[in-house]
Amino acid sequence: MTETGLQPRGEALRKAVRWLGERGRTDPLAVEEAAVRFDLSPLEEAFLLEYFSSPISRMSPDPDGH
């Protein structure tokens, strides 16, 4: 990272995902807030919206690991 505040490619997206997880919210308003907070591109925001609206992302892991 440089003094200008630029982050390595993808770092802002990782921070946004971590921030959303810490809050336990992945609804569209939370994703929009994360996009502003972490200066995500429109493409990165669209990715998060699609990812978190996917039925697979809402499934909890199988406790038996299957």
Contacts in CASP RR format, 6 or more apart in sequence:
PFRMAT RR
TARGET T0000
AUTHOR 0000-0000-0000
METHOD contacts of the structure
MODEL  1
MTETGLQPRGEALRKAVRWLGERGRTDPLAVEEAAVRFDLSPLEEAFLLE
YFSSPISRMSPDPDGH
1 7 0 8 1.000
1 8 0 8 1.000
1 11 0 8 1.000
7 15 0 8 1.000
10 44 0 8 1.000
12 38 0 8 1.000
12 39 0 8 1.000
12 40 0 8 1.000
12 44 0 8 1.000
13 38 0 8 1.000
13 40 0 8 1.000
13 44 0 8 1.000
13 47 0 8 1.000
13 48 0 8 1.000
15 38 0 8 1.000
16 34 0 8 1.000
16 35 0 8 1.000
16 37 0 8 1.000
16 38 0 8 1.000
16 40 0 8 1.000
16 44 0 8 1.000
16 48 0 8 1.000
17 48 0 8 1.000
19 34 0 8 1.000
19 37 0 8 1.000
19 38 0 8 1.000
20 26 0 8 1.000
20 30 0 8 1.000
20 31 0 8 1.000
20 34 0 8 1.000
20 48 0 8 1.000
20 52 0 8 1.000
23 30 0 8 1.000
26 48 0 8 1.000
26 52 0 8 1.000
26 57 0 8 1.000
27 52 0 8 1.000
28 49 0 8 1.000
31 45 0 8 1.000
31 48 0 8 1.000
31 49 0 8 1.000
31 52 0 8 1.000
32 45 0 8 1.000
34 40 0 8 1.000
34 48 0 8 1.000
35 44 0 8 1.000
35 45 0 8 1.000
35 48 0 8 1.000
40 48 0 8 1.000
51 57 0 8 1.000
52 58 0 8 1.000
END
